[in-house]
Amino acid sequence: MLEKLKRNKILVIAVSLFLILIIGSFPSDVNISNNNENYFLDTNAIFDALKQAKSLEAELEQRYQLTAILLHWKHLSRAQLTVQYYLNINFFKEIIVWNNNPLINLTLNEFLTNNQSHNLVRIINSKENLKDEAKYRACAEAKTLACFYADDGWDVSHYMNTLIASFLSDPNVLHSATNEVTYYNNMLWTFMDSQIDLHTGFSWLGRGSIFLREHAQRHLQLLTMNLQTNQELFAFSDLFFSIWLNDIPSQMLVNLRSLPTNVSEADILFSSINNFYDFQYTSSVLAIRKLEYSLRLNQSTMTVTFPRKQNRRFPYCVKSPSPQDDFIFYSNILPVEILQWTFDGQE
């Protein structure tokens, strides 16, 4: 599928170049000298740029190979289905299954058939349920520079190609998928203040996300440094991750599909724990407060600090995959002008 996506991209570029050349060949009403290079396309430059873009794409694909991260808790059947899907699409150099259930010990026999390679799948059985924190611990163990994560309850097959393509276009940014309602809610957690280099936003990771291993490793260090007196909030690590990247996530709007659930597999929702919503709210507020405080102090002497610089290659825009998952719709017309918002510290 990724090869098909590449071929379609090249076809679109080739057709576009052809149309540009055709349009450029028509005579203009303005009397322009044929020798005036400002009015004529340099086709060699265009094809050189196309060649460079293809070379860069291949370089990024090779450099930013992916490890798939899967958290297991109660739904073994969904985890098995997800692992088989990951093996079949051949997008991942490694698959890490992190078992958050200390009452059972998972083995490769639960996930692989006799003719499948044991080299791609690694299982980590945790001694305790680390909840959200586990995905960052798993990614920190990855052999590749980047990780893909999705909760085991979601079918990501109809936007996997475009999410990976989105990541490869701008690898230093968190890339995630979500539906429209959640997207608008996430936008409310956008904070900007140019005076202290604050330019951050929020996104959930569970519907499909790709991020760098070094960001996961730094996140674990930041959690340890900043939540020493709030260790119960480690379980809510997702509420801190995207905010502490200090860069607005690239979110793709998708139609969500759930994976089938085995009725015999009981589930205990994370939200059912005592004071869940109090912890969630506290985490959300504390995340931006910690970031803002650090940026205002400009603690450049600390061993691990919050990033001040944006490393994104392209401006923020809205994205959505095509129905066939073979190209991406882009728009720089945002539903809310979040880039104009100013964080005054009192919100």
N, C-alpha and C positions, 0 to 999 in steps of 0.2 A: 504493500500500500504506500509506503514512503517513496518507493521508486516511481509509482504512478503519480504521486503528488509532485515529484521533481519534474517528470515528463510534462505534466500539465503546465507547470510554472514556465518551463522553457518554451512550450508551445505558445503560451500567452505572450511572453516577451518577444518571440519571433514574429508573431502576427502584429504586435504593436509596432515593432521596428519597420515591418513591411508597410503598414499604413502611414507611418511617419514619412517614409521615403516617397510613397506615392503622392501624398499631400504636398511634400516639399518640391515635387517635380512639376506641379502646375504653375503656370506663369502668374505673377502677381500684378495687380493693378498699379503698383508703385514701380517706377523705373529704377531697378536695382542692378548694379553691375555684377556680371557673373564672377568677377574677381573679388568681390567683397565677401570675405569668408564669414562675416558676422550674420549674413542672411542665408547661409547654406549649411546644411548638416554635414558634419564630418563623420561619415559612416565608419571610418576606421576607428575613431574614438569611441563610437557607440559599441562596436563589436569588441573592442578592447575592454570596455567597462563590463560587458556581459561575460566575457571570459574571466575577468577578475572576480566577478560576483560568484560564478560557478566554482572557481578555485577556492574562494573564501568559504563557501558553503560546505565543500568537501572537507576543508581543514577543520571547520567547527564541528562537523559530524564526527570526525576522528578524535578530536580533542575532548569534546564533551559527550563521551559515551555515558549511558545511563544505567543506574541500578534501580530496580523496582523494589519499593518498600511496602510490605504488607503487614498490618497488625492483626493478630488473632486474639480473640477473647472467648467467644462462645460458639460462633458459627463456623464450624469446621467445613461444612459442605460448601459454603460460599467462598471460604479461603481456598479450597481445593479447585473450585471452578475458576477463580481468579488466577491462580498459579498456572493452570492449564492454558488459559488465555494468554498470559504473559509469555509462556514457552512457545506458543504457536505463532505469535506475531514477530518474533525474532528482533525485537527492538532493544532488548536489554542484554548487557554483558553479564549481569548477575541479578538474582532475585533473593532478597533477604526477607524471610518470614520471622517476625518478632512475636513470640508467644507471650502475651501478657497474662496468661492464666497459669499461676504457679501450681495449680492442682493437677495439671496434666503435663506430660512430657511428649512433645511432638517429635516425630522422626520423619525422615525423607520418605519412608514407606507410605505415609498418609497422603503424599502429594504426587509421587512419581510412579509411572508404570514401568514394567520391566525393561522396555526398550528406550527409555528416556535417560539422558545424561544426568549424572548426579553432580556434575561440576558447576552447573548454573545456579542451583538452589542451595541456600545456606539457611539453617534454622538456628535461632537464638532463643533458648528457653529462659525467660526471666524468672527470678526468684520472688518477684512481686509485681503487682499491676501498676505500671508507671503511667498508664493512660496516655495523654497527649505527648508527654516527654519522650515516650518510647520511639516515636518516629524519628526524632532528631538523634537519639542514641544509635538507632539502626543506620541512619544515613552517615553518621560519623564513622561507622565501621566499613563503609562502602569502599570498593576498590576503584571506582570511577570518580570523576570530578563532579558529577551531578546525580541527583536522585529524583525519581518519580514516585509520588505517593497518591493513593486514593483509598478511602474507606472500603471495606469489603462488601458494603451493601450497594455499591453503584456500578452500573454498566457504563464504562468509559469508551467502549469500542467505536462509537459513532463520532468521537472528536479527538481520538488519540493522535492521529496524524497531524492535525492542525495545531494541537497543543504543543507537540514536539517541534514543529516548524516555527511556531511562535517563539519558543524558548531559544532555538538556534539563532534566530534573528537578533536576540538581545539577551545573552546568557547571564548577565550580571543582575538581572531583575527577577523577582519571584513571578512565575507565570501560573495562573490558576483558572479553573473553570467553575462557573456558578450559574444559577438561574437569575431571571430579571429581578425578582423581589429581593433576593439576597444581595444582588449587585447594588441596588439602590440603598439598602441598609448599610452595606459596606462603605459606600461613598460618604455617608455621614461621619465616618471615622477617618476623615482626611484632615491633616493638620499642616499648615504652611506658615512659616515665619522666616523670611530671608535674612533677617538680622542675626539669627543664631543657626542658620543652615538647617532649619527644620523643613522637611518636605516628605512627609510620610503618609501612609494610608494602610487600610486593613483589608485582609481577605482570609476567608476560611480555606483550608487546604484539602478537605475531605472528598470533594467531588472530582478531584484530579488536580495535581500541582507538580511543578518541577522547580527545583532550587539547587543551588550549589552546595556541595559537601562542606566547603569551608564556611559557609553561612550557618549550617547546622552545627558545626564544631564551635564556632564563635558563640552561637546562641546558648549552647550548654554552659559555656564559661560565663556569659552574661547573667544567666539564671543563677548560677552559684554566687556570683558577686553581688547581685542586686536583690536577691530574695532570701538572704540569710535568716531574716526574722519572719519570713512568710513562706516557709518551705511547703506548706499545704497547697500553695498556688503552682507548684511545679506541674501538677496534674493538668493545669490550664495553660500549658506552654504555648498553644496555638494563638492565644490572645495576645501574647507578647511578640511572637516571632516576626510577623510582617511589619508591625509598628517599629520594632527595633532595627529593622533593615534600613529605616530612614529613606525609603524610596517607594513611591506609589506602585503597588503591584499591577502587573498586566493581567487583567481579568477578561476571560472569554465567556460570552453569553451563550449558553447551551440549553438544549432540552434534556432534562434529567430523566434517567431510566433506572429503576431499581432492579437489583438481581433477585431471583426467587429465593424464598426462605424456607428451610426445612422446618415444618411445624414441630418436630420433635426436639429442636434445639431451642431451649429456653433462652431468653434474653433479659439482661438487667441493664436498663438504660443508665448511661452516665449521669443524665439529668435527674435521676431518681435519688441521688445521694442527698444527705441533709445539707441544707443551706447552699445548694448548687447555684442558684441564681444570684445569691449574695456574693459567692466566690467569683462568679463570672463577671459581675459588675465591678467588683474590687479589682480584679485582674485587668479589665479594660481601662479603668481610670489610672491604675498604677503604672501600666505600660507607658502611656504618654507622659505621665508625670516624671518617671525615671529618665526617659529620653530627654525631655525638655530641660530638666535640672542639669543633666550631664552636659548638654550642649551649651547652656548658659555659663557653666563653670569653665568650659573648654579644657577639660582634664586630659591634656595631651601627654602627660607623663605617666598615665596609668598603663598597665601591661595590656589590658584588653579594654577597648573603648567602643562606644557607639560610633558608627560611621558618620562622617559629616558630608562627604562628597557623594553626589549622584553619579553612578557609573553607567547609566542607561545610554544606549546609542540613539534612541529615537524618542520623540515627544510622546506623551501619554495619549492614547486613543482608545476607542471602543472597538472590540473585535467580536466576530462570530464566525463559526465554521459553516461551510456550505453543507447542504443536506447529504452530499456524498463524501464529506470529509476530505475533499481534494483541493480546496483553496480557502482562503480567509477573507471575509469582508472586513474592511477597515473604515472607520469614520473618526475624524477629528472634531466632529460636532458632538460635544458632550451634553448629556441631559441636564447636568448641573455644572456650573462653572467652578469646579473645585479648585482649579489652579489659581483662582482669584481670592480664595478664602484666606483669611488671616487669623492665626491662632493668637489670642490675647492672653492666654494663661488663666483665664477666669471661667472657661467653658466647662 
